[in-house]
Amino acid sequence: MKTMISTEVIQRLKKQDIRAFDELYSATIKDVYHTVYILASNKQEVDDIVSEIYYQVWKSIHNYNESLPFPHWLNGLVFRQVKNWKRKAWKRMQLFRKKMILETEQFDSIDDDLLKDENKQLLLSLLENMSYKLKEVLVLYYFYEYSQKDIASVLDIPIGTVKSRHHLALKHLRKLFNDFDKGGISVC
């Protein structure tokens, strides 16, 4: 996030000044939306996630430590909110899967075409979406050009973990690229 927010705007925001919030929103929405769009696996939920992020900004601005750059604080909030959203979505998916299993056990037969379509969708999502932990490091490193030290600070993890995740993400991308290039990836 390259947009600079003045300390005066932040001070006004801490006093719950709605105009300061509007200024912050106008200055940061493009970067926040773009980051969430990259990180979110379900693109239909991007607007909801962004709304939740700005709600959290409003609610927790008093926790902002002014000795740190504001973009780092905001990016940390963005990444935590996306991660929370993904965790909640995962829980909903688990409940849905359990429900589907229970419903399938009640019926003697299942339409094979339906299962093939579900398997195709699952396979495509696995290929298109690497793990969130790897993806967040890549976004901060290549999109925002953060140093590994800054990434460690934003994500609140050790720098060694940042280096490890970066290495694993690149390895994962190379493998997917090589498999695709060799024709090894096929969908049903």
URZIFEN-V496128 format. One record per residue. N is the residue number from 1. PSI is psi in whole degrees, -180 to 180 (none if undefined). OMEGA is omega as a letter, one per 20 degrees, with the letter a starting at -180 (NA if undefined). D_FIRST is the distance of its C-alpha to the first C-alpha in Angstrom with 1 decimal. Layout:
N/PSI/OMEGA/D_FIRST + N/PSI/OMEGA/D_FIRST
This chain:
1/118/a/0.0 + 2/-10/a/3.8 + 3/133/r/5.8 + 4/136/r/8.4 + 5/129/a/10.7 + 6/153/r/14.2 + 7/-29/r/16.3 + 8/-42/r/18.9 + 9/-42/a/16.9 + 10/-42/r/16.1 + 11/-43/r/19.9 + 12/-39/r/21.0 + 13/-39/r/18.9 + 14/-24/r/20.7 + 15/14/r/23.9 + 16/35/r/23.1 + 17/116/a/22.8 + 18/-31/r/22.0 + 19/-37/r/21.2 + 20/-39/r/18.4 + 21/-43/r/17.1 + 22/-41/r/17.4 + 23/-46/r/15.5 + 24/-47/a/12.6 + 25/-49/a/12.9 + 26/-36/a/13.3 + 27/-23/a/10.2 + 28/-14/a/7.8 + 29/-40/a/10.2 + 30/-47/a/9.5 + 31/-43/a/6.0 + 32/-47/a/7.8 + 33/-44/a/10.9 + 34/-43/r/10.1 + 35/-46/r/9.0 + 36/-40/a/12.1 + 37/-39/r/14.2 + 38/-42/a/13.7 + 39/-29/a/14.6 + 40/132/r/17.3 + 41/-29/r/20.7 + 42/104/a/22.2 + 43/-20/r/20.6 + 44/-17/a/22.8 + 45/-1/a/21.2 + 46/-47/a/17.6 + 47/-40/r/18.4 + 48/-41/r/20.1 + 49/-44/r/17.3 + 50/-42/r/14.8 + 51/-43/r/17.6 + 52/-37/r/18.1 + 53/-48/a/14.6 + 54/-29/r/15.0 + 55/-44/r/18.5 + 56/-35/r/17.4 + 57/-49/a/15.1 + 58/-43/a/18.3 + 59/-32/a/20.5 + 60/15/r/18.9 + 61/-29/r/17.2 + 62/-18/r/20.3 + 63/-8/a/19.3 + 64/126/r/16.3 + 65/112/a/17.3 + 66/-6/r/16.6 + 67/-14/r/17.2 + 68/151/r/13.8 + 69/136/a/10.5 + 70/-42/r/9.4 + 71/-34/r/5.7 + 72/-44/r/7.8 + 73/-46/a/10.3 + 74/-43/r/8.5 + 75/-39/r/7.2 + 76/-43/r/10.9 + 77/-43/r/12.2 + 78/-49/a/10.8 + 79/-39/r/12.3 + 80/-41/a/15.4 + 81/-41/r/16.0 + 82/-42/r/15.9 + 83/-44/r/18.1 + 84/-43/a/20.4 + 85/-43/r/20.7 + 86/-40/r/21.6 + 87/-43/r/24.1 + 88/-40/r/25.7 + 89/-39/r/25.9 + 90/-43/r/27.6 + 91/-42/r/30.0 + 92/-40/a/30.9 + 93/-40/r/31.4 + 94/-43/r/33.7 + 95/-41/r/35.7 + 96/-43/r/36.0 + 97/-43/r/37.2 + 98/-42/r/39.7 + 99/-43/r/40.9 + 100/-40/r/41.3 + 101/-44/r/43.2 + 102/-41/r/45.5 + 103/-37/a/46.1 + 104/-33/r/46.9 + 105/-25/a/49.3 + 106/-23/a/51.2 + 107/146/a/51.8 + 108/-32/a/54.0 + 109/152/r/52.2 + 110/139/r/48.7 + 111/118/a/48.0 + 112/-34/r/47.1 + 113/-38/r/45.1 + 114/-44/r/42.8 + 115/-41/r/42.2 + 116/-42/r/41.5 + 117/-42/r/38.9 + 118/-41/r/37.2 + 119/-39/r/37.3 + 120/-46/a/35.8 + 121/-42/r/32.9 + 122/-45/r/32.4 + 123/-44/r/32.6 + 124/-42/a/30.2 + 125/-35/r/27.5 + 126/-38/a/28.2 + 127/-37/a/27.7 + 128/-23/a/24.6 + 129/108/r/22.8 + 130/174/a/22.5 + 131/149/a/22.1 + 132/-41/a/19.0 + 133/-37/r/18.9 + 134/-41/a/19.0 + 135/-41/a/16.5 + 136/-36/r/13.7 + 137/-43/r/14.3 + 138/-42/a/14.3 + 139/-47/a/11.0 + 140/-38/a/9.2 + 141/-48/a/11.6 + 142/-35/a/11.9 + 143/-47/a/9.0 + 144/-8/r/6.2 + 145/40/r/9.3 + 146/148/r/9.4 + 147/164/r/13.0 + 148/-32/r/15.3 + 149/-43/r/15.8 + 150/-39/r/12.2 + 151/-44/r/12.4 + 152/-39/r/15.7 + 153/-46/a/14.5 + 154/-43/a/11.8 + 155/-5/r/14.5 + 156/50/r/17.3 + 157/160/r/19.4 + 158/152/a/21.3 + 159/-32/r/20.1 + 160/-36/r/23.2 + 161/-39/r/22.0 + 162/-48/a/18.7 + 163/-42/r/20.9 + 164/-45/a/23.3 + 165/-38/r/21.0 + 166/-46/r/19.5 + 167/-45/a/23.1 + 168/-38/r/24.2 + 169/-44/r/21.6 + 170/-40/r/22.5 + 171/-43/r/26.2 + 172/-45/r/25.8 + 173/-42/r/24.3 + 174/-44/a/27.1 + 175/-47/r/29.7 + 176/-43/a/28.7 + 177/-46/a/28.6 + 178/-42/r/32.0 + 179/-43/r/33.5 + 180/-43/a/32.5 + 181/-37/a/33.7 + 182/-5/a/37.0 + 183/15/a/37.5 + 184/-15/a/37.4 + 185/125/r/35.2 + 186/153/r/37.2 + 187/112/a/36.9 + 188/none/NA/40.3
